[in-house]
Amino acid sequence: MDRLRALNRADLPDRAAALVGILAFALGLVVVVGPRVDIGATLYHDGAYVRVLHVEPYSPARRDGFEAGMIVVRLQGYDLVRLPGYEYPELDEFGYEVGSGPVTVDVPTPVAIDPDLLSQLLSQRVDYVEAIRETDLAGESYATVAISSSYDFEREQTSIWLLVGAAVALVGAWFVAGGRAGSSLQPLAVPLAVATATPFLVRPLAATWSGPFLIAAGILLPAAMVPLGIQLAERIADEAVRRVARATSLGAAVAAISIGLVQPISDAGTGLDPWVWGALVAAVPLIPGIAAAVPMRRTPEAASSRGLVQSAELGAAGITPLMAIATLPQAPYAIPFSLWLLVLVVAARSTIRPLARLATRATLQRDLVVAATEAERARVAADIHDDALQELTLLVRRLETAGDAEGADMARTVSDRLRAICGDLRLPILDDLGVGPALDWLVLRIERLAGGEVRLEKADGTRPPPEVELAFFRVAQEALGNAVKHGKPPIVVRYHSTEAGASLSVDDAGPGIEPDAPQRAEEAGRFGLLNMQQRAEGIGAILDVRRWPGGGTHVALEWRPR
């Protein structure tokens, strides 16, 4: 049951992103293949003029300034009221003027229209209407407002954007999940693809200028960025920075959704600038992406080729949705997004791929060294156990038979020491029972040497893979050895393991490590720190070594399955 819950939590961002993407595509499809959106204004004839009877609260007509009581001056292509100004004659099919030259209209003049035609126009769906306030008509300002059911809504154009969004989602998820965009982005395949595709998928909704569809777009677009923002925040090594980035990302999402709810129902000409809303939406993945790409502390892992490649990949993941949001619908091509993809391709070929090959080569060499070291440890342990320990056992018996109790005790002490060394080298308890019991054994041994309290707090419900358990034990072994040498009790070891990952921390009450010790480990000859770092890199874990403000060294190792 715990494993099932952990798997569900791990899949939650993918499922949430997929749900938002499917909903955005479905609503966009409804807009593209469905009927044109009604303008939301009801008209009637009062005997003298055609007037606006009612305007729907969240309709395109409301947004464009239509009000009840306005006088309609043009309906469905027919003039109902001639306003003062010049009226040019109509042209025949050959382009010649019908009648005399321009006619000057001095006062507003109702146009006589056949009652049956007028009744037919009023009974049909309104495609185009132009109206004026009665006070403006009497005050000779003659400022009209007009709206069409196809205003800012080109069915052909929006269907293209919908297809582009669907292609970006499907191809992007396939490309990233296959590791073609980098190994660090594989777990982000679905959230990244949906966050990049949703700006295109909601274009048809925004193009309707209809309140309900605009509200849907205002909710769906920020919501599509949240799973990616959460996943990128989880890649931030520093816990404090991670919390701040996560809170900022979610805060930007909440603000963008709030604006998306209010903006469509605000009066025409009021409300927040859409660029501000777009910036808030883009900030949801951008802030954690940049924070994950630019570590707050310089570490050997961050400075390595692998660290540079991962930083570039995470930074690109945070910026890509911004490029999709910045793509304007009136552009013939998705220019910002297309240019960004071109930049990524060029950068991958010229920089990222060489670094990735270098990182892969370095990782392979490191893994070979670790494997050879462990093999040599096992060989030495076997030699000691099969040769020296057997001979010491026989020696103990001979000394006891000869009555040399003192010599037998000395030989027995040496035998016990050799058995402890074999345990350190081969670790049968780690292979058989796991890292939790192995840490119990290690803490008991260290407590005899520390001269004070060494406490273990553990919750090892699930065993990680063998290579992860070995790395955790070796890091704990090195950290405890350093705590005994350079720190002082009490020493606290914490180990926690679930399906979602494993974490280890070792804290002592000594003076604490120098702030720049992890960065200067190699040049200062601190091979213990280098060994811990290599162990962490070998399993894709994050190692954090620091000094507490009040003194004491903190060593933390965090691993999550990929």
Phi, psi and omega in degrees: 000316178298320179296319179297318178297318180297318179295320178296320178295321181293326182274351186301313179299321178297315181294318179297316179296316180298320179297315179296317180298316179295319180295318179297317179294318181297315179294320176298322178294322177300318180293319185289315185266347183275181179290160178296148183287132179292146182288340175087027178233135178254133184247156175208162180251122183266010181104327179248314182230159166271127185238166174274119182276316186207145176236126179297144187303315187248029187270165173302324179297319178297317181296328183269007171097011177288143180224154175296140180095349178298151178264128180279125179257340178209133184222125176052033179090359180253134176283128175254332177221129176268121180271154179304140180143193179267135174242122182271145183293158177286159178251144177278186184294342179263001178090009179268149181292140175260115182094195182276188184292194182303144180248133179268129176253123185268327182227155176303129186230118175297144180260129178289130182222145183301129182302321179294320178295318180297318178297322178294319180296320182287337181272347182271164171297134183281119176265326180210135177213141177231129186222166181217147176291145181295325178294323177292324179294321179284332182272003175064029174271326173057036178270115183256161171238145183224152177207149177232150178292345176252016181297123179057028182222095176260111184302319182294318182293315182292328176294326177295317179296323178296318178294321178298315179298317178297319179295318179298319182294311184288310181293320180297316179296318179296317183293314183287318181296332179281001179082007182287337178264002181121144184294328182289342182264352182304316178293346182263010190304306184290309178301320180293317180296317181291318179298325180283326185277330187299323175304328177280323182294329182270001178303315179300324179295315181292330184286344179287334187058025177264135184308306181301318180290324177293322177296318179299316178295322180293337177269316186294319185295309175297323181297327179292337181276339187297311180302320179294318179299318179295316180296320178292323178298327179292343180272359180281127186288318184280123184298317181295315178296322180299316180296316180296315181296319180295316180294319179294318180297312179293325177297318177296322179294316179297317179296318180294319178294321178298316178295321179297333177282324186271321187304314182294337183257007177283159180295155181301135177084000179240177179105174183281149178301130180298336178293327176294317178298315178298323178294321178295318179297314181295331182291339183301310175269338186293315184298306178293330178295315179292321179296323178288330182280334183242092180300142179287335180237138178282123178232160177302324180293318181293327182277348181286167179299319179297319179295321179294319178298314180297320178299316179297319181293315180292321177297318178297322179296324179286331184273330187303314176300327177299318180295325177291321178294324182285352180286117184279141183292334182278353179289141179295332176229161178284077192297305180301317181292318179295317178296321179296317177298322178296319178298318180296319180296314180296316181295321180296319182286324187268334187232305189294315182296315175301319177295321180295319177296319178296318179294320179296318179296315180296321178296317179298316179297318179296317180297322178295319179297315180297315180298318179295321179297314179294323178296320179292322176300316181295321180294315180297318179299319180294319179298316180297316183294318186279333185251287188299313182295322179296317180293321178295323178298316177296321180297318179301315180296318180296318180295320178295321179294324180282354179084012179268081183295320180297314178297322179296319178296319179297315179296323179293323178295316177298320179298318179296320179297318180294322177297321177297319178296318177300320178298320177296322186282316188260328177055060177296329179295327178292317180293321187275317189249339179108177187288333179298303176298327178296324177291325174304311180297319182294317181296320177298319179293316183292327183297329178293330182268336188284333182073025180188190185287131169232113189246140177245127174242118186221155173215085187253074181285332184227138179272126174290177176300157184303318181294329178288317178299317179298316179297318179297317181294318181294322177295316178298320180298315180291317182295320179291322176298318177293323180296322178290320183286314191249345181250204177203158180294162359285146177246128184242126177248127179238131179225131182223133183220128174221182176296334182279352179146186181221150179219147180222140174217143177230121182235137175235175183250025180280192180292337178099153181285153177296145184302325183261013183299315179299325181285330184258019186298316185291312183289334179271357179075024178273082186287340176297315177296318178297320179297317178296319180296318179294321176299317180295315180297325182298332180250007181071032181258171180250123178254131180232116179239121183207169176256131176291148180305325181270007182105154182102147181258138179242121176243122182230139178230127182230128181231140175226139181294150179242000000 
